[in-house]
Amino acid sequence: MIKEFKYTIADKEITVTIGKVAKQANGACLVQCGETVILVTAVASKEPREGIDFFPLSCDFEEKLYAVGKIPGGFIKREGKATEKATLISRLIDRPLRPLFPEGYKNDVQIIATSLSVEPDCSPDILAMIGSSIALSISDIPFNGPTGSVGVGMIDGEVIINPTIEQKEKSDLELTVSGTEEAIMMVEAGCNRLQEKDVLRAILRAHEEIKGICKFIKEIQSEVGKEKSEFKVDLPDENLVNDVKEFAESKIVDALKDEDKLSRENNIDEIINETKEHFEEKYPESDKMISKILEDIQVKEVRRLIIEDKIRPDNRKIDEIRQLSCERGLLPRAHGSGLFTRGQTQVLSVVTLGSPSDVQVLDGLIEEEDKRYMHQYNFPPYSVGDTRPLRAPGRREIGHGALAERALVPVLPTVEEFPYTIRVVSEVLESNGSSSQASICGSTLALLDAGVPITDSVAGIAMGLMSDGNNTTILTDIQGLEDHFGDMDFKVAGTRDGITALQMDIKIDGISEEILTKALEQAKTARLQILDNMDNLISKPESDISKYAPRLMSIKIDPEKVREVIGPGGKTINKIIDETGVTIDTQDDGTITITSDTTENGQKAIKMIEDIVAEVEVGKSYLGKVMRITNFGAFIDILNGKEGLLHISKIAHERVNKVEDVLNVGDEVLVKVTEIDNMGRINLSRKALLPKPEEKK
């Protein structure tokens, strides 16, 4: 039976269709708003996956270019690897859902959101997030939802829900919020240096809309939802739990007091191995269960110390930042570099400056985009003392790079101020929590070192949360252990004037307005402290770019003359490139950018372009080059490609019988323009510039 449900968000009607397509999935729905149609399916394996200690959830957003009437480029002509945009949307779907599956559920769950039709002003990512919650809620898959999701903009202080493309271009905020009816679960935002109170106001306004969406989904669930399936959770033998605690609990507690991450991990690994060996005969084939019991001991002890005693694993105060260190200019051949260290987290960021032709062209569902600023994040295995195969960037790397990029975009110079394409690569050299925020700090140092005229420095900090339901502790600058065992990872980046980016993920059933307000205030205090430390090293851009960076020069010409610079089949522009070794980028508005290894070659190219577009003036003199000779005169190139006729009678005061008696092809000759006729033909005179011979007496 096909059922339709309708709901209005920000004056736009959403239609949810159940039972029409994909009926073999555990749950499926078509979600439509305007001309955007998204199919979302949720499927769970029939049996749990054996031998794992995590929940195997996968969420994928499928960009189909037929949704916008495009044929994929390249030779294959079909969609391939997920784009960066699709990967980021997949993460947005995953993050609010994952904490709401019941503990111990180990069946594989796969959510696929497929874009069937896309209208730019009806965002597919929000519909995919809402659809994923609906598909799970109506399925028999255990899920403690539903969740709702909205996009938020802000123009002149006014909060706008699910803004249009035009509104997004004017907005000071690009915010995505997801949550349950009771609390906020996930926040992702880029801001134009907004104050904490404005960001909080936008988040809370979003949650009001989310409450209504959740009620709507519950109505759908009550009418067409399946009964949730039961599942079995493997619990450890009670005797095994008691024996392991008696043997190893005090040892684990002592090991957790070690402030050094590697030393602490090594000690705990030794205790785990010792415990397994001790119980090998009494409890055979219980290695995994013993590991789980010992991890539970760690979780319980770390959380107890922080929540009750306010004692952190490294003995810092609750709002204390780890030791900071900043360096710049480490790499002599790089255009800019910065090394930022916070405790045992260390990131090296490297800047490369390129020409306008180096922009990244992104062909997506909404529109083709040219990115002149790229921030890429790498997390090699040695950063955490591991070994693993090196592969292409995963979702985590792409997500962290996008967050850092978003944090720095508001302070970048305009293309008119600084026409370079900018690439920043952040290499995580050590990691013990919050490497994404360290990459923001390191990249600020690198940009300043490279002489990029950013308007302000940007720093980032990660906040944490631990709560037992009655008592709550908000942590500043969380390390890996606190992140792993904690209830929240809340990253906040910004300048002294306001927030530029934030990202929040919750592992519990959401957080309140009070906690969110306090976390933002605590994050601001930490951010200002980090900025002070960075400013002590460098607070303004270097006055000049690296000697190894390309030199960019630009010239503005009449747009109608761009074709003259290019020439037939690119002949003219290629001649300039061959003679000067520069790279030339032309734009339809008449802007021409020259990229050169030396200032001299760049200026030479500009002179050649100016000569091409310059208008020949009657009465003006030019140093030209003889291109052809006839019996009646010589044709002279006076401005790259503009030829005039030097008649034989205008070569000299005295009679010239043959042009070759005075001039040869390739000779340079100074001539004066005497006339441009109504057909545009240029007449020249050499004689007019020569001194008259003395008259014979």
C-alpha positions as CSV (number, residue, x, y, z in Angstrom):
1,M,0.0,0.0,0.0
2,I,1.4,3.4,-1.0
3,K,1.1,6.2,1.6
4,E,1.9,9.9,1.2
5,F,2.7,12.3,4.1
6,K,3.2,16.0,3.8
7,Y,5.0,18.5,6.0
8,T,6.0,22.2,5.6
9,I,9.4,23.5,6.5
10,A,10.2,27.2,5.9
11,D,7.2,27.6,3.6
12,K,8.3,24.7,1.5
13,E,6.2,21.5,1.4
14,I,7.9,18.2,1.8
15,T,6.2,15.0,0.5
16,V,7.2,11.6,1.9
17,T,6.1,8.6,-0.1
18,I,6.2,5.1,1.5
19,G,5.6,1.7,-0.1
20,K,6.1,2.8,-3.7
21,V,9.7,1.8,-4.4
22,A,12.5,-0.3,-3.0
23,K,10.1,-2.5,-1.0
24,Q,12.7,-5.2,-0.3
25,A,14.7,-2.9,1.9
26,N,14.0,-2.9,5.7
27,G,12.8,0.7,5.3
28,A,12.6,3.0,2.3
29,C,11.1,6.4,1.4
30,L,11.0,8.9,-1.4
31,V,11.4,12.5,-0.1
32,Q,10.5,15.3,-2.4
33,C,10.7,19.1,-2.0
34,G,10.1,21.2,-5.1
35,E,11.8,19.3,-7.9
36,T,14.3,17.6,-5.6
37,V,13.6,13.9,-5.1
38,I,15.8,11.7,-2.9
39,L,15.4,7.9,-2.4
40,V,16.6,6.7,1.0
41,T,16.9,3.1,2.0
42,A,17.9,1.4,5.2
43,V,18.9,-2.3,5.3
44,A,20.3,-4.5,8.1
45,S,22.0,-7.9,7.9
46,K,20.0,-10.8,9.2
47,E,22.8,-11.8,11.6
48,P,25.2,-9.8,13.7
49,R,28.8,-9.6,12.5
50,E,31.0,-11.9,14.6
51,G,34.2,-10.9,16.3
52,I,33.9,-7.1,16.2
53,D,33.9,-4.5,19.0
54,F,32.1,-1.7,17.0
55,F,28.8,-1.0,15.3
56,P,29.1,-1.6,11.5
57,L,27.1,1.3,10.2
58,S,27.7,2.7,6.7
59,C,26.0,5.8,5.2
60,D,26.4,6.8,1.6
61,F,25.1,9.7,-0.4
62,E,24.9,8.9,-4.1
63,E,25.3,11.8,-6.6
64,K,23.6,10.9,-9.8
65,L,24.3,13.4,-12.5
66,Y,21.1,12.5,-14.4
67,A,19.4,14.2,-11.5
68,V,20.4,17.6,-13.0
69,G,20.5,16.5,-16.7
70,K,24.2,16.0,-17.0
71,I,26.3,13.2,-18.6
72,P,29.4,12.4,-16.5
73,G,32.7,13.6,-18.1
74,G,35.7,11.4,-19.0
75,F,35.9,8.3,-21.1
76,I,33.8,6.0,-18.8
77,K,30.7,8.2,-18.8
78,R,29.3,6.9,-15.5
79,E,29.6,8.0,-11.9
80,G,32.7,6.6,-10.1
81,K,34.3,7.4,-6.8
82,A,32.3,9.7,-4.5
83,T,33.1,13.4,-4.8
84,E,34.3,15.3,-1.8
85,K,30.8,16.9,-1.5
86,A,29.1,13.5,-1.5
87,T,31.5,12.3,1.1
88,L,30.8,15.2,3.4
89,I,27.0,14.7,3.0
90,S,27.5,11.0,3.9
91,R,29.2,12.1,7.1
92,L,26.4,14.5,7.9
93,I,23.9,11.6,7.6
94,D,26.0,9.2,9.7
95,R,27.0,11.5,12.7
96,P,23.6,12.1,14.3
97,L,22.3,8.6,13.7
98,R,25.2,6.5,15.0
99,P,24.7,7.3,18.7
100,L,21.1,6.4,18.6
101,F,21.5,2.7,17.8
102,P,21.2,0.5,20.9
103,E,24.5,-0.6,22.6
104,G,25.5,-4.1,21.6
105,Y,23.7,-4.1,18.3
106,K,26.2,-5.6,15.8
107,N,24.2,-6.2,12.7
108,D,25.6,-4.5,9.6
109,V,23.4,-1.5,8.8
110,Q,23.6,0.3,5.4
111,I,21.9,3.6,4.6
112,I,21.9,4.8,1.0
113,A,20.5,8.1,-0.1
114,T,20.3,8.5,-3.9
115,S,19.7,11.8,-5.6
116,L,17.1,11.1,-8.3
117,S,16.3,14.8,-9.2
118,V,17.8,17.9,-7.8
119,E,16.6,21.5,-7.8
120,P,19.3,23.9,-6.5
121,D,17.0,25.7,-4.1
122,C,15.9,22.5,-2.4
123,S,19.0,21.2,-0.8
124,P,19.5,17.4,-1.3
125,D,21.7,17.0,1.8
126,I,18.9,18.0,4.3
127,L,16.3,15.9,2.5
128,A,18.8,12.9,2.6
129,M,19.3,13.4,6.4
130,I,15.6,13.6,7.0
131,G,14.9,10.6,4.7
132,S,17.5,8.5,6.5
133,S,15.7,9.1,9.8
134,I,12.4,8.2,8.3
135,A,13.7,5.0,6.6
136,L,15.2,3.8,9.9
137,S,12.2,4.8,11.9
138,I,9.7,2.9,9.8
139,S,12.0,-0.2,9.5
140,D,12.3,-3.1,11.9
141,I,15.9,-2.0,12.6
142,P,16.4,-1.1,16.3
143,F,16.8,2.7,16.4
144,N,16.2,5.2,19.2
145,G,15.2,8.1,16.9
146,P,13.8,9.8,15.1
147,T,16.1,12.7,14.3
148,G,15.3,15.9,12.3
149,S,17.7,18.1,10.4
150,V,17.7,21.6,8.9
151,G,20.1,24.0,7.3
152,V,20.4,27.5,8.7
153,G,21.5,30.9,7.3
154,M,21.8,34.4,8.8
155,I,21.4,37.6,6.9
156,D,21.6,40.9,8.8
157,G,21.1,39.0,12.1
158,E,17.9,37.3,10.9
159,V,17.9,33.5,11.1
160,I,16.8,31.7,7.9
161,I,15.8,28.1,7.9
162,N,16.8,26.1,4.8
163,P,18.1,29.2,2.8
164,T,18.0,29.3,-1.0
165,I,21.1,29.6,-3.1
166,E,20.7,33.3,-3.4
167,Q,20.2,33.6,0.4
168,K,23.3,31.5,1.0
169,E,25.5,33.9,-1.0
170,K,24.4,36.7,1.3
171,S,24.5,34.7,4.5
172,D,27.1,35.1,7.3
173,L,26.3,31.6,8.4
174,E,26.2,28.2,6.8
175,L,24.9,25.8,9.5
176,T,23.5,22.3,9.6
177,V,21.9,21.1,12.8
178,S,20.5,17.6,13.5
179,G,18.8,16.4,16.7
180,T,16.0,14.5,18.4
181,E,12.9,16.0,19.8
182,E,14.6,16.4,23.2
183,A,18.2,17.5,22.3
184,I,20.7,18.5,19.7
185,M,22.9,15.7,18.3
186,M,25.1,17.3,15.6
187,V,26.2,20.7,14.5
188,E,28.3,21.7,11.5
189,A,28.9,25.3,10.6
190,G,31.0,27.9,8.8
191,C,30.6,31.5,10.0
192,N,31.7,34.9,9.0
193,R,33.2,35.7,12.5
194,L,29.9,35.5,14.3
195,Q,29.6,36.1,18.0
196,E,28.9,33.0,20.3
197,K,25.5,34.4,21.2
198,D,24.4,34.6,17.5
199,V,25.6,31.1,16.7
200,L,23.8,29.8,19.8
201,R,20.6,31.6,18.8
202,A,20.7,30.0,15.3
203,I,21.3,26.5,16.8
204,L,18.4,26.9,19.2
205,R,16.1,28.2,16.4
206,A,17.1,25.2,14.3
207,H,16.2,22.9,17.2
208,E,12.7,24.4,17.4
209,E,12.2,23.4,13.7
210,I,13.7,19.9,14.4
211,K,11.2,19.2,17.1
212,G,8.4,19.6,14.6
213,I,10.1,17.3,12.1
214,C,10.6,14.6,14.7
215,K,6.9,14.7,15.6
216,F,6.1,14.4,11.9
217,I,8.3,11.3,11.5
218,K,6.7,9.8,14.6
219,E,3.3,10.2,12.9
220,I,4.6,8.3,9.9
221,Q,6.1,5.6,12.1
222,S,2.9,5.1,14.0
223,E,1.0,4.6,10.8
224,V,3.3,2.5,8.6
225,G,6.3,1.6,10.9
226,K,7.3,-2.0,11.4
227,E,7.8,-3.6,14.8
228,K,11.4,-3.4,15.9
229,S,13.3,-6.6,15.8
230,E,14.9,-8.1,18.9
231,F,18.6,-8.8,19.1
232,K,20.9,-10.6,21.5
233,V,23.7,-8.9,23.3
234,D,26.6,-11.2,24.4
235,L,27.3,-10.5,28.0
236,P,30.5,-11.6,29.7
237,D,30.4,-14.4,32.3
238,E,29.8,-12.8,35.8
239,N,32.6,-14.9,37.3
240,L,35.0,-13.8,34.6
241,V,34.2,-10.1,35.2
242,N,34.8,-10.5,38.9
243,D,38.0,-12.4,38.5
244,V,39.4,-9.9,35.9
245,K,38.5,-7.0,38.1
246,E,40.1,-8.5,41.2
247,F,43.3,-9.3,39.2
248,A,43.7,-6.2,37.1
249,E,41.5,-3.3,38.1
250,S,44.0,-1.7,40.5
251,K,46.8,-2.1,37.9
252,I,44.7,-0.4,35.2
253,V,43.9,2.5,37.6
254,D,47.6,3.0,38.4
255,A,48.5,2.9,34.7
256,L,45.9,5.5,33.8
257,K,47.8,8.0,36.0
258,D,50.7,8.1,33.6
259,E,50.6,11.5,31.8
260,D,52.5,10.3,28.7
261,K,50.2,8.8,26.1
262,L,52.7,6.2,24.7
263,S,53.9,5.1,28.1
264,R,50.4,4.8,29.4
265,E,49.3,2.8,26.3
266,N,52.3,0.5,26.6
267,N,51.6,-0.2,30.3
268,I,47.9,-0.9,29.7
269,D,48.8,-3.3,26.8
270,E,51.2,-5.1,29.1
271,I,48.4,-5.4,31.7
272,I,46.0,-6.7,29.1
273,N,48.5,-9.4,27.9
274,E,49.3,-10.4,31.5
275,T,45.7,-10.8,32.3
276,K,45.0,-12.9,29.3
277,E,47.9,-15.2,30.1
278,H,46.8,-15.5,33.7
279,F,43.3,-16.7,32.8
280,E,44.2,-18.7,29.7
281,E,43.6,-22.0,31.4
282,K,40.6,-21.1,33.6
283,Y,38.8,-19.1,30.8
284,P,40.0,-20.4,27.4
285,E,39.0,-18.5,24.3
286,S,38.0,-15.4,26.3
287,D,40.7,-13.0,25.0
288,K,38.2,-10.6,23.4
289,M,35.9,-10.6,26.4
290,I,38.8,-9.9,28.7
291,S,39.9,-7.0,26.5
292,K,36.3,-5.7,26.7
293,I,36.1,-6.0,30.5
294,L,39.5,-4.2,30.9
295,E,38.3,-1.4,28.5
296,D,35.2,-1.0,30.6
297,I,37.3,-0.6,33.7
298,Q,39.3,2.2,31.9
299,V,36.2,4.0,30.8
300,K,34.6,3.8,34.2
301,E,37.7,5.0,36.0
302,V,38.6,7.9,33.6
303,R,35.0,9.1,33.7
304,R,34.8,8.8,37.5
305,L,37.9,10.8,38.0
306,I,36.8,13.6,35.7
307,I,33.1,13.8,36.7
308,E,33.5,13.3,40.4
309,D,37.1,14.4,41.3
310,K,37.7,16.8,38.3
311,I,41.0,15.0,37.7
312,R,42.2,14.5,34.1
313,P,44.5,11.7,32.9
314,D,47.4,14.2,32.5
315,N,46.5,16.1,35.7
316,R,45.5,19.3,33.9
317,K,42.8,21.5,35.2
318,I,39.4,21.1,33.5
319,D,39.8,24.3,31.5
320,E,43.6,24.1,31.0
321,I,45.2,23.9,27.6
322,R,48.2,21.6,27.0
323,Q,51.7,23.2,26.5
324,L,51.8,25.2,23.2
325,S,54.6,25.6,20.7
326,C,54.7,27.5,17.4
327,E,57.3,27.7,14.7
328,R,57.4,28.9,11.1
329,G,59.6,28.9,8.0
330,L,60.8,25.3,8.6
331,L,60.9,24.3,4.9
332,P,63.3,26.5,2.9
333,R,61.8,25.7,-0.6
334,A,58.2,25.7,0.4
335,H,56.3,29.0,-0.1
336,G,55.2,29.0,3.5
337,S,55.2,26.6,6.5
338,G,54.1,26.5,10.1
339,L,54.5,23.9,12.9
340,F,51.9,23.9,15.6
341,T,52.3,21.7,18.7
342,R,49.8,21.3,21.5
343,G,50.8,18.6,24.0
344,Q,51.4,15.4,22.0
345,T,49.5,16.7,19.0
346,Q,51.6,18.2,16.3
347,V,50.8,19.4,12.8
348,L,53.0,20.7,10.0
349,S,51.1,22.9,7.5
350,V,52.6,23.8,4.2
351,V,51.4,26.5,1.8
352,T,51.9,26.4,-2.0
353,L,51.0,29.4,-4.2
354,G,49.9,28.9,-7.8
355,S,48.5,30.7,-10.8
356,P,44.7,31.2,-11.4
357,S,44.8,28.2,-13.8
358,D,45.7,25.9,-10.8
359,V,42.2,26.3,-9.3
360,Q,40.3,23.1,-8.5
361,V,37.3,22.7,-10.8
362,L,34.4,20.8,-9.0
363,D,31.6,19.5,-11.2
364,G,28.7,18.8,-8.8
365,L,25.0,18.4,-8.7
366,I,24.2,22.1,-8.0
367,E,26.8,23.9,-10.1
368,E,30.4,23.9,-11.3
369,E,32.7,25.5,-8.8
370,D,36.2,26.9,-9.0
371,K,38.1,26.6,-5.7
372,R,41.1,28.9,-5.4
373,Y,41.7,27.8,-1.8
374,M,42.2,24.2,-1.0
375,H,43.0,22.8,2.5
376,Q,44.0,19.1,2.6
377,Y,44.6,17.1,5.8
378,N,46.7,13.9,6.0
379,F,46.8,11.5,9.0
380,P,49.7,9.1,8.5
381,P,49.9,6.0,10.7
382,Y,53.2,7.0,12.4
383,S,51.3,10.0,14.0
384,V,49.8,7.5,16.5
385,G,52.6,4.9,16.5
386,D,50.8,2.6,14.1
387,T,51.5,0.7,10.9
388,R,49.0,0.4,8.2
389,P,48.9,0.6,4.3
390,L,48.9,4.1,2.9
391,R,45.7,4.6,0.9
392,A,43.8,7.5,-0.6
393,P,42.3,10.0,1.9
394,G,39.3,8.5,3.8
395,R,36.2,10.2,5.0
396,R,37.9,11.3,8.2
397,E,40.7,13.1,6.3
398,I,38.3,14.7,3.9
399,G,36.0,15.9,6.7
400,H,38.8,17.3,8.8
401,G,40.3,19.1,5.8
402,A,36.9,20.6,4.9
403,L,36.5,21.8,8.5
404,A,39.9,23.5,8.5
405,E,39.2,25.0,5.1
406,R,35.9,26.4,6.2
407,A,37.5,27.9,9.3
408,L,40.0,29.9,7.2
409,V,37.9,31.0,4.3
410,P,36.5,34.1,6.1
411,V,39.9,35.6,6.6
412,L,41.3,35.0,3.1
413,P,42.0,38.0,0.7
414,T,39.8,38.5,-2.3
415,V,41.1,37.4,-5.7
416,E,41.5,41.1,-6.6
417,E,43.7,41.6,-3.6
418,F,45.7,38.4,-4.0
419,P,45.1,36.5,-7.3
420,Y,47.0,33.4,-6.3
421,T,45.5,29.9,-6.0
422,I,46.3,28.8,-2.5
423,R,46.9,25.2,-1.4
424,V,47.5,24.3,2.2
425,V,48.4,20.7,3.2
426,S,48.4,19.8,6.9
427,E,50.5,16.8,7.8
428,V,49.7,15.3,11.2
429,L,53.0,14.4,12.7
430,E,51.7,13.4,16.2
431,S,48.2,12.9,17.4
432,N,46.7,12.8,20.8
433,G,43.4,14.5,20.2
434,S,42.2,17.5,18.2
435,S,44.6,17.3,15.3
436,S,42.0,19.0,13.0
437,Q,42.1,22.1,15.2
438,A,45.9,22.0,15.4
439,S,45.9,22.0,11.6
440,I,43.9,25.3,11.6
441,C,46.5,26.9,13.9
442,G,49.4,25.5,11.9
443,S,47.8,26.7,8.6
444,T,47.4,30.2,10.0
445,L,51.1,30.3,10.8
446,A,52.0,28.9,7.3
447,L,49.7,31.5,5.5
448,L,51.3,34.4,7.4
449,D,54.8,32.9,6.7
450,A,53.9,32.7,3.0
451,G,52.9,36.4,2.9
452,V,49.2,35.7,2.2
453,P,47.4,38.8,3.4
454,I,44.8,37.1,5.6
455,T,42.8,39.6,7.6
456,D,43.1,37.9,10.9
457,S,44.7,34.9,12.6
458,V,42.4,31.8,13.2
459,A,42.8,29.3,16.0
460,G,40.8,26.2,16.9
461,I,40.1,24.2,20.1
462,A,38.3,21.0,20.9
463,M,35.9,20.8,23.9
464,G,34.7,17.6,25.5
465,L,32.0,16.6,27.9
466,M,31.5,13.8,30.5
467,S,28.2,13.4,32.3
468,D,26.7,10.7,34.5
469,G,23.2,12.2,34.3
470,N,23.5,14.2,37.5
471,N,26.9,15.8,37.2
472,T,28.5,17.2,34.1
473,T,32.1,18.3,33.3
474,I,33.1,20.3,30.3
475,L,36.7,19.8,29.3
476,T,38.9,22.2,27.4
477,D,41.4,20.8,24.8
478,I,40.5,17.1,25.0
479,Q,43.1,14.5,24.3
480,G,42.5,11.2,22.7
481,L,41.6,9.2,25.8
482,E,39.0,11.9,26.8
483,D,37.6,12.0,23.3
484,H,37.3,8.2,23.1
485,F,35.7,7.8,26.6
486,G,33.8,11.0,26.6
487,D,30.3,12.1,25.5
488,M,31.0,15.0,23.2
489,D,33.5,16.3,20.7
490,F,32.9,20.0,20.1
491,K,35.4,21.8,17.8
492,V,35.3,25.6,17.7
493,A,37.5,27.7,15.5
494,G,37.6,31.5,15.1
495,T,39.4,34.8,15.3
496,R,39.4,37.3,18.2
497,D,36.3,38.8,16.7
498,G,34.2,35.7,16.4
499,I,33.6,32.1,15.3
500,T,34.5,31.0,11.7
501,A,33.7,27.2,12.0
502,L,32.4,24.7,14.4
503,Q,31.6,21.0,14.5
504,M,29.8,19.1,17.3
505,D,29.2,15.4,17.7
506,I,27.3,13.9,20.6
507,K,27.6,10.2,21.8
508,I,24.7,10.6,24.3
509,D,21.1,11.6,23.7
510,G,22.0,15.2,23.1
511,I,22.9,18.3,25.2
512,S,21.0,21.2,26.6
513,E,21.2,24.9,25.9
514,E,23.0,25.5,29.2
515,I,25.8,23.0,28.4
516,L,26.1,24.4,24.9
517,T,26.4,28.0,26.2
518,K,29.1,27.1,28.7
519,A,31.0,25.1,26.2
520,L,31.1,28.0,23.7
521,E,32.2,30.4,26.5
522,Q,35.0,28.1,27.6
523,A,36.1,27.5,24.0
524,K,36.4,31.3,23.4
525,T,38.7,31.7,26.4
526,A,40.9,28.9,25.2
527,R,40.9,30.3,21.6
528,L,42.1,33.7,22.7
529,Q,44.9,32.1,24.7
530,I,46.1,30.1,21.7
531,L,45.9,33.3,19.5
532,D,48.1,35.1,22.0
533,N,50.7,32.3,21.7
534,M,50.6,32.4,17.9
535,D,50.8,36.2,17.7
536,N,54.0,36.1,19.8
537,L,55.6,34.3,16.8
538,I,53.9,36.1,13.9
539,S,50.8,38.3,13.8
540,K,51.0,39.9,10.4
541,P,51.8,38.5,6.9
542,E,55.3,38.6,5.6
543,S,55.8,41.7,3.5
544,D,56.8,39.6,0.4
545,I,56.1,36.2,-0.8
546,S,58.8,33.5,-1.1
547,K,61.5,33.9,-3.7
548,Y,60.5,30.4,-4.9
549,A,56.8,31.4,-5.4
550,P,55.7,32.4,-8.9
551,R,55.2,36.1,-9.6
552,L,51.7,37.1,-10.6
553,M,51.0,40.2,-12.6
554,S,47.7,41.3,-14.0
555,I,46.5,43.7,-16.7
556,K,43.0,44.8,-17.5
557,I,42.1,45.3,-21.2
558,D,39.0,45.9,-23.2
559,P,37.1,42.6,-23.1
560,E,36.6,42.9,-26.9
561,K,40.4,42.7,-27.4
562,V,40.9,39.4,-25.5
563,R,40.5,37.5,-28.7
564,E,43.3,39.6,-30.2
565,V,45.6,38.5,-27.4
566,I,44.7,34.9,-28.0
567,G,44.9,35.2,-31.7
568,P,43.7,32.7,-34.4
569,G,44.0,29.2,-32.9
570,G,45.9,30.6,-30.0
571,K,48.8,31.6,-32.2
572,T,49.4,35.0,-30.6
573,I,49.2,34.0,-27.0
574,N,51.4,30.9,-27.6
575,K,54.0,33.2,-29.2
576,I,54.1,35.3,-26.0
577,I,54.4,32.2,-23.9
578,D,57.2,30.7,-26.0
579,E,59.2,34.0,-25.9
580,T,58.8,34.7,-22.2
581,G,58.2,31.3,-20.5
582,V,55.2,32.6,-18.6
583,T,51.7,31.2,-18.0
584,I,48.8,33.4,-19.1
585,D,45.2,33.2,-17.9
586,T,42.5,35.2,-19.6
587,Q,39.1,36.0,-18.4
588,D,36.0,37.3,-20.2
589,D,35.9,40.5,-18.3
590,G,39.3,41.5,-19.8
591,T,41.5,40.5,-16.8
592,I,44.7,38.9,-17.9
593,T,47.0,37.3,-15.3
594,I,50.6,36.5,-16.0
595,T,52.4,33.9,-13.9
596,S,56.2,34.0,-14.2
597,D,59.3,32.7,-12.5
598,T,60.9,36.2,-12.7
599,T,59.6,39.7,-12.6
600,E,61.5,40.5,-15.8
601,N,59.8,37.9,-17.9
602,G,56.4,38.9,-16.5
603,Q,56.9,42.5,-17.4
604,K,58.1,41.5,-20.9
605,A,54.9,39.5,-21.4
606,I,52.8,42.4,-20.2
607,K,54.6,44.8,-22.6
608,M,53.8,42.4,-25.5
609,I,50.1,42.2,-24.5
610,E,49.9,46.0,-24.2
611,D,51.4,46.3,-27.7
612,I,48.8,43.9,-29.1
613,V,45.9,45.8,-27.6
614,A,47.3,49.3,-28.0
615,E,45.7,51.5,-30.7
616,V,48.0,52.9,-33.4
617,E,48.0,56.7,-33.2
618,V,48.6,59.1,-36.1
619,G,51.7,61.2,-35.5
620,K,53.2,58.8,-33.0
621,S,56.6,57.1,-33.7
622,Y,57.2,53.3,-33.3
623,L,60.3,51.1,-33.5
624,G,59.1,48.5,-35.9
625,K,60.5,45.4,-37.6
626,V,60.6,44.8,-41.4
627,M,58.4,41.8,-42.1
628,R,58.1,41.9,-46.0
629,I,59.7,43.8,-48.8
630,T,58.0,44.6,-52.2
631,N,59.1,46.7,-55.2
632,F,56.9,49.6,-53.9
633,G,57.9,49.6,-50.2
634,A,58.3,47.6,-46.9
635,F,55.7,46.3,-44.5
636,I,56.6,47.1,-41.0
637,D,55.3,45.4,-37.8
638,I,55.0,48.4,-35.4
639,L,52.8,46.8,-32.6
640,N,52.9,43.0,-32.3
641,G,50.9,42.0,-35.4
642,K,49.9,45.5,-36.5
643,E,51.6,46.2,-39.8
644,G,51.9,49.4,-41.8
645,L,53.3,50.3,-45.2
646,L,56.5,52.2,-45.5
647,H,56.3,53.4,-49.2
648,I,59.6,53.5,-51.0
649,S,59.2,57.3,-51.4
650,K,59.0,57.7,-47.6
651,I,62.2,55.8,-46.8
652,A,64.6,58.7,-47.1
653,H,64.8,62.2,-48.3
654,E,67.0,61.2,-51.2
655,R,65.7,59.0,-54.0
656,V,65.7,55.3,-53.3
657,N,65.8,53.0,-56.3
658,K,65.4,49.7,-54.5
659,V,64.0,49.1,-51.0
660,E,66.8,46.6,-50.4
661,D,69.4,49.3,-50.8
662,V,68.3,50.6,-47.4
663,L,66.3,47.9,-45.6
664,N,66.3,44.1,-45.3
665,V,63.8,41.7,-43.7
666,G,64.3,41.6,-39.9
667,D,65.8,45.1,-39.7
668,E,64.4,47.3,-36.9
669,V,63.5,50.7,-38.1
670,L,62.0,53.8,-36.4
671,V,58.9,55.1,-38.3
672,K,56.2,57.6,-37.8
673,V,52.5,57.0,-38.5
674,T,51.4,59.5,-41.0
675,E,47.9,58.3,-41.8
676,I,45.3,55.6,-41.1
677,D,42.8,55.5,-44.0
678,N,39.1,54.7,-43.8
679,M,39.9,51.0,-44.4
680,G,42.2,50.9,-41.4
681,R,45.4,50.7,-43.4
682,I,48.4,52.3,-41.8
683,N,50.8,54.5,-43.7
684,L,54.3,55.1,-42.3
685,S,57.2,57.4,-42.9
686,R,60.9,57.0,-42.1
687,K,61.8,60.1,-43.9
688,A,59.8,62.3,-41.5
689,L,62.1,61.3,-38.6
690,L,65.4,61.9,-40.5
691,P,67.1,65.3,-40.5
692,K,66.6,67.2,-43.7
693,P,69.7,67.4,-45.9
694,E,71.3,70.8,-46.2
695,E,70.2,72.6,-49.4
696,K,73.0,73.1,-52.0
697,K,74.0,76.7,-52.5
